[in-house]
């Protein structure tokens, strides 16, 4: 399968035509979910680091 720049640009243009700007409520919902995910990953990392620091301190 060969790379076809014209086909790629046409697909990109069609995607931009179909895309819409999110309204305020939708944007806030996505922002809340992203921040919750970042906080969740950070909390898991903190817990793992804390547990291992307690384990290594006890030796």
GROMACS elastic network, one bead per residue, 0.5 to 0.9 nm:
[ bonds ]
;  ai    aj funct       b0    kb
    3     7     6  0.85500   500
    3     8     6  0.81546   500
    4     7     6  0.54169   500
    4     8     6  0.62372   500
    4     9     6  0.87698   500
    5     9     6  0.60847   500
    5    10     6  0.85015   500
    6     9     6  0.52144   500
    6    10     6  0.61565   500
    6    11     6  0.86666   500
    7    10     6  0.50623   500
    7    11     6  0.62143   500
    7    12     6  0.86494   500
    8    11     6  0.51310   500
    8    12     6  0.62214   500
    8    13     6  0.86811   500
    9    13     6  0.61308   500
    9    14     6  0.86010   500
   10    13     6  0.51141   500
   10    14     6  0.62199   500
   10    15     6  0.86253   500
   11    14     6  0.51258   500
   11    15     6  0.61763   500
   11    16     6  0.87071   500
   12    15     6  0.50897   500
   12    16     6  0.62993   500
   12    17     6  0.87208   500
   13    16     6  0.51449   500
   13    17     6  0.62581   500
   13    18     6  0.87747   500
   14    17     6  0.50655   500
   14    18     6  0.63187   500
   14    19     6  0.86814   500
   15    18     6  0.52109   500
   15    19     6  0.61353   500
   16    19     6  0.51169   500
   16    20     6  0.81455   500
   17    20     6  0.80207   500
   22    25     6  0.80106   500
   22    26     6  0.58156   500
   22    27     6  0.58798   500
   23    26     6  0.54393   500
   23    27     6  0.61564   500
   23    28     6  0.86950   500
   24    27     6  0.51326   500
   24    28     6  0.61587   500
   24    29     6  0.86354   500
   25    28     6  0.51498   500
   25    29     6  0.61678   500
   25    30     6  0.87099   500
   26    29     6  0.51164   500
   26    30     6  0.62968   500
   26    31     6  0.85925   500
   27    30     6  0.52315   500
   27    31     6  0.60964   500
   27    32     6  0.85697   500
   28    32     6  0.60200   500
   28    33     6  0.85834   500
   29    32     6  0.51092   500
   29    33     6  0.62710   500
   29    34     6  0.86905   500
   30    33     6  0.51201   500
   30    34     6  0.61476   500
   30    35     6  0.85831   500
   31    34     6  0.51562   500
   31    35     6  0.61033   500
   31    36     6  0.84610   500
   32    35     6  0.52286   500
   32    36     6  0.60270   500
   32    37     6  0.85708   500
   33    36     6  0.50444   500
   33    37     6  0.61415   500
   33    38     6  0.86673   500
   34    37     6  0.50938   500
   34    38     6  0.62389   500
   34    39     6  0.86005   500
   35    38     6  0.50717   500
   35    39     6  0.60610   500
   35    40     6  0.84632   500
   36    39     6  0.50780   500
   36    40     6  0.60137   500
   36    41     6  0.86404   500
   37    40     6  0.50057   500
   37    41     6  0.62034   500
   37    42     6  0.84944   500
   38    41     6  0.52733   500
   38    42     6  0.61023   500
   38    43     6  0.85513   500
   39    42     6  0.50078   500
   39    43     6  0.59968   500
   39    44     6  0.85888   500
   40    43     6  0.50833   500
   40    44     6  0.62155   500
   40    45     6  0.86055   500
   41    44     6  0.51703   500
   41    45     6  0.62075   500
   41    46     6  0.85961   500
   42    45     6  0.50746   500
   42    46     6  0.60635   500
   42    47     6  0.85917   500
   43    46     6  0.50025   500
   43    47     6  0.61053   500
   43    48     6  0.85844   500
   44    47     6  0.51680   500
   44    48     6  0.62133   500
   44    49     6  0.86087   500
   45    48     6  0.51900   500
   45    49     6  0.61292   500
   45    50     6  0.84990   500
   46    49     6  0.51133   500
   46    50     6  0.59736   500
   46    51     6  0.85305   500
   47    50     6  0.50234   500
   47    51     6  0.60450   500
   47    52     6  0.85733   500
   48    51     6  0.52171   500
   48    52     6  0.62335   500
   48    53     6  0.85377   500
   49    52     6  0.52875   500
   49    53     6  0.60427   500
   49    54     6  0.86332   500
   50    53     6  0.50878   500
   50    54     6  0.61949   500
   50    55     6  0.86123   500
   51    54     6  0.52139   500
   51    55     6  0.62182   500
   51    56     6  0.87324   500
   52    56     6  0.60783   500
   52    57     6  0.83886   500
   53    56     6  0.52334   500
   53    57     6  0.59564   500
   53    58     6  0.86051   500
   54    57     6  0.51106   500
   54    58     6  0.62607   500
   55    58     6  0.54054   500
   55    59     6  0.70563   500
   56    59     6  0.55650   500
